[in-house]
Amino acid sequence: MKLSFSRKFKKTRYDKYIIGFLILTFLYGVIGFFVIPPIAKNALISRISKALNRPVSIEKIKINPFALSIDVINFRIIDKDGMDFMSFDGITVNFEIISAFKRALVLKEFTIGNPFVRIELDKNGNYNFSDIIKNLQESPKQETGKRSVSTETVVSTPENTVSTKESSATKSEKQPPKSGFPLNVIVKKLNINGGKIIYADKSLGQTFFTDLR
């Protein structure tokens, strides 16, 4: 009787573990397949568009949480003149689970399908990406810039009163910069399928095109 009860108790406990594991696996799959992709798509479009000051479109993002892979389908950056500035049919990224145990993002395979880039030099000698470089160079300065706020401290003594002023910007300069967490990216295999580069030079009065494939 005791032996039968012990076996029944163990069987019930193990069944609970199995059911709990199946539920967690199901939730993990649902979140990975259906919840995260639209959120990641909207976040990427918003951030890239804001950083480059250009319209960005992504048809679809697919995530396989079990294979640890991400597919970005039909990515486009539209230039200010309405033409494609950069695009690709798809990017496939396969991660390795070892990334969770290292201070590095280990990519087993990184594949780019039919990348396209259009470079244009206008009549004033400016490239169609000159403003992007300028904005990216100015962004770190704006983030690290500090507002100068004056603070006043009054120290009273029986003999006199001493007033001292110090700027918060001076305080921040005295403090050493905090070192960020370094993230190394290791790509074991890189594949580029197809591709096209168009270079247009309008600085000489006549448009000169070069098409590289």
C-alpha positions as CSV (number, residue, x, y, z in Angstrom):
1,M,0.0,0.0,0.0
2,K,2.8,2.4,0.9
3,L,4.7,1.5,-2.2
4,S,1.7,2.1,-4.4
5,F,1.1,5.5,-2.8
6,S,4.8,6.5,-3.2
7,R,4.7,5.6,-6.9
8,K,1.5,7.5,-7.4
9,F,2.9,10.6,-5.6
10,K,6.1,10.6,-7.8
11,K,4.0,10.1,-10.9
12,T,1.8,13.1,-10.0
13,R,4.8,15.3,-9.2
14,Y,6.5,14.4,-12.5
15,D,3.3,15.0,-14.4
16,K,3.1,18.5,-13.0
17,Y,6.7,19.2,-14.1
18,I,6.0,18.0,-17.6
19,I,2.8,20.0,-17.9
20,G,4.5,23.1,-16.6
21,F,7.4,22.6,-19.1
22,L,4.9,22.2,-21.9
23,I,3.0,25.3,-21.0
24,L,6.2,27.4,-20.7
25,T,7.4,26.0,-24.1
26,F,4.0,26.9,-25.6
27,L,4.1,30.5,-24.3
28,Y,7.7,30.9,-25.4
29,G,6.8,29.9,-28.9
30,V,3.7,32.1,-29.1
31,I,5.6,35.1,-27.8
32,G,8.5,34.5,-30.2
33,F,6.5,33.7,-33.3
34,F,3.6,36.1,-32.9
35,V,4.1,38.8,-30.3
36,I,7.7,40.0,-30.7
37,P,7.9,40.3,-34.5
38,P,5.3,43.2,-35.0
39,I,6.8,45.0,-32.0
40,A,10.3,44.7,-33.3
41,K,9.1,45.8,-36.8
42,N,7.5,49.0,-35.5
43,A,10.5,49.7,-33.2
44,L,13.0,49.3,-36.0
45,I,11.1,51.4,-38.5
46,S,10.7,54.2,-35.9
47,R,14.3,54.3,-34.7
48,I,15.9,53.9,-38.1
49,S,13.6,56.5,-39.7
50,K,14.3,59.0,-36.8
51,A,18.1,58.4,-37.0
52,L,18.3,58.8,-40.7
53,N,15.5,61.4,-41.2
54,R,14.1,59.3,-44.0
55,P,11.1,57.0,-44.5
56,V,11.8,53.4,-43.8
57,S,9.7,50.4,-44.6
58,I,9.8,46.7,-43.6
59,E,7.4,44.2,-45.1
60,K,7.7,41.6,-42.4
61,I,9.9,40.3,-39.6
62,K,9.9,36.6,-38.8
63,I,11.4,35.1,-35.6
64,N,11.9,31.5,-34.9
65,P,12.6,31.3,-31.1
66,F,13.5,27.6,-31.3
67,A,16.0,27.9,-34.2
68,L,17.2,31.3,-32.8
69,S,16.8,33.0,-36.2
70,I,15.5,36.3,-37.4
71,D,14.4,37.2,-40.9
72,V,13.9,40.8,-42.1
73,I,12.0,40.8,-45.4
74,N,12.0,43.7,-47.9
75,F,13.8,46.4,-46.1
76,R,13.8,49.9,-47.8
77,I,15.2,53.3,-47.0
78,I,13.6,56.0,-49.2
79,D,15.8,59.0,-50.0
80,K,14.6,62.6,-49.9
81,D,14.0,62.6,-53.6
82,G,11.6,59.7,-53.3
83,M,14.0,57.1,-54.8
84,D,15.5,54.1,-53.0
85,F,18.6,55.0,-51.0
86,M,19.2,51.5,-49.6
87,S,17.3,48.2,-49.7
88,F,17.6,44.5,-49.6
89,D,15.2,41.6,-50.2
90,G,16.0,40.0,-46.9
91,I,18.4,39.5,-44.1
92,T,18.6,36.2,-42.2
93,V,20.5,36.1,-38.9
94,N,21.1,32.8,-37.0
95,F,22.3,33.1,-33.5
96,E,24.2,30.7,-31.3
97,I,23.0,29.9,-27.9
98,I,26.5,30.3,-26.6
99,S,25.9,34.1,-26.8
100,A,24.0,33.9,-23.5
101,F,27.2,32.7,-21.8
102,K,29.6,35.1,-23.4
103,R,30.1,38.9,-23.5
104,A,29.6,38.7,-27.2
105,L,26.9,38.3,-29.8
106,V,27.8,35.2,-31.7
107,L,26.1,34.9,-35.1
108,K,26.3,31.5,-36.7
109,E,25.3,32.8,-40.0
110,F,24.5,36.3,-41.4
111,T,22.9,36.3,-44.9
112,I,22.0,39.4,-47.0
113,G,19.8,39.0,-50.1
114,N,20.2,41.4,-53.0
115,P,21.5,44.5,-51.2
116,F,21.0,47.8,-53.1
117,V,22.7,51.2,-52.5
118,R,22.3,54.4,-54.5
119,I,25.1,57.0,-54.0
120,E,24.5,60.4,-55.5
121,L,26.8,63.5,-55.7
122,D,24.8,66.7,-56.3
123,K,25.8,69.9,-58.1
124,N,27.1,71.4,-54.8
125,G,29.4,68.5,-54.1
126,N,27.3,67.0,-51.4
127,Y,26.4,63.3,-51.2
128,N,22.9,62.1,-50.6
129,F,24.1,60.7,-47.2
130,S,26.1,63.8,-46.1
131,D,23.3,64.9,-43.7
132,I,23.1,61.4,-42.2
133,I,26.8,61.5,-41.3
134,K,26.4,65.0,-39.9
135,N,23.5,64.0,-37.7
136,L,25.2,60.9,-36.4
137,Q,28.3,63.0,-35.5
138,E,26.2,65.6,-33.7
139,S,24.0,63.1,-31.7
140,P,26.8,62.0,-29.2
141,K,27.6,65.6,-28.5
142,Q,24.0,66.4,-27.7
143,E,23.7,63.4,-25.4
144,T,26.9,64.2,-23.5
145,G,26.2,67.9,-23.3
146,K,25.3,69.1,-19.9
147,R,23.2,72.1,-18.9
148,S,25.1,74.6,-16.7
149,V,23.0,75.1,-13.6
150,S,24.4,77.4,-10.9
151,T,24.0,76.3,-7.3
152,E,24.7,78.4,-4.3
153,T,25.7,77.2,-0.9
154,V,25.7,79.6,2.1
155,V,27.9,78.7,5.1
156,S,27.3,80.7,8.2
157,T,29.8,81.1,11.0
158,P,29.8,83.4,14.1
159,E,32.3,85.7,12.4
160,N,31.0,86.0,8.8
161,T,28.9,84.4,6.1
162,V,30.6,82.7,3.2
163,S,28.8,82.2,-0.1
164,T,30.1,79.6,-2.6
165,K,28.8,78.9,-6.2
166,E,29.5,75.9,-8.3
167,S,28.2,74.9,-11.7
168,S,26.7,71.4,-12.2
169,A,28.6,71.3,-15.5
170,T,31.9,71.6,-13.6
171,K,30.9,68.8,-11.3
172,S,30.1,66.5,-14.2
173,E,33.5,67.4,-15.7
174,K,35.3,66.3,-12.5
175,Q,33.7,62.9,-12.5
176,P,35.4,60.4,-14.8
177,P,33.2,59.0,-17.6
178,K,31.6,55.7,-16.9
179,S,32.7,52.9,-19.1
180,G,29.9,51.2,-21.0
181,F,29.5,47.4,-21.3
182,P,31.4,46.3,-24.4
183,L,29.5,44.1,-26.7
184,N,31.5,42.1,-29.2
185,V,29.9,40.7,-32.3
186,I,31.3,37.6,-33.8
187,V,30.1,36.5,-37.3
188,K,31.1,33.0,-38.2
189,K,29.7,33.0,-41.7
190,L,28.7,36.0,-43.9
191,N,26.8,35.5,-47.1
192,I,25.9,38.2,-49.7
193,N,23.7,37.0,-52.5
194,G,23.6,39.3,-55.5
195,G,23.7,43.1,-55.0
196,K,23.8,46.3,-56.9
197,I,25.4,49.8,-56.4
198,I,24.4,52.8,-58.4
199,Y,26.7,55.9,-58.4
200,A,25.4,59.2,-59.9
201,D,27.6,62.2,-60.2
202,K,25.8,65.5,-61.0
203,S,28.6,67.8,-59.9
204,L,30.0,68.2,-63.5
205,G,26.8,69.5,-65.0
206,Q,26.0,66.3,-66.7
207,T,24.8,63.2,-64.8
208,F,27.3,60.3,-64.8
209,F,25.9,56.9,-63.8
210,T,27.9,53.8,-62.8
211,D,26.1,50.5,-62.2
212,L,28.0,47.9,-60.2
213,R,26.6,44.4,-59.7
